[in-house]
């Protein structure tokens, strides 16, 4: 039951995190790590790297994704039939 809850929470967080890149390996081949935040992509124009900005935004996670996470002492799942 706990693993089902974790799966649901993971799916919810993933949808909030705004991870657009479907293939992590493609992002790694482009040189982007899993820790890439979208705020970093906004800085690329300062360094004349705007050509890679679209790829960066495809592989990044929203900066505020981790601010949304809340922890609760318990959760109750009610199934109606």
N, C-alpha and C positions, 0 to 999 in steps of 0.2 A: 504494500500500500504506500509505503514511504517512497519507493522508487517511482511509482506512478505520479506522485505529487511532485517529485523532483523533475520528472520529465515535463510535466505541465508548466512548472515554473521556468525551466530552461527554455521551452518553446516561447513562452511569454517574453522573457528577457531578450531572447534572440530577435524577436519581432520589434522590440523597442530599440534595441541596439543599432538598428538601421544598417545591418551588414548586407551590403548589396552584392558583394563579390561571391558568386556561386562556387567558384573553385579556388580554394585557399592556395593551392599549388601554383596557379596562374599568378596570383599576387606575389607569392614568394619569388617566382621567376622574374617578376618585374622589379624585385628588390624591396618590396614592402613586407613588414613583419605583422604578426597577429596583434601586436600592441599599438598599431597605428591608429591615431585619433584624428578625426576630421579637422580639428583645429590646426593641426600641423600642415594639412593640405592647403589651408588658406594662406600660409606663410610662403608657399613656393613662388608666388609671383614676385616677391621681394628679391628673389635670387635668380630671376630670369628663367625659371623652371616651369612656366605656365603650360608648356607642352605636355607635361606629365600630370598636370592637375586633374584631368578627367579620370585617369587611371587611379590616381590617389583617392579620389572620392568614391570610386567603385570598390575600393578595398578597405576603406576606413570604417571605424565604429564611431558613432556619435559621442561627443564629449560628455554630454549630460546623461548618457545611458546608465551610468553607475550611480547617479544621484537619485534615480527613480527606485532603486532597489530598497525594499523595506523587509525587515525580518519580523516575523510574527511567532509567538510562542506555540501556537497550534493552528491547524486549519481543519475544517470539517467539510467533507464531501458528502452531499446528499443526492442520492439517485432516486428519481421518481419514476414509477412505471405505470 
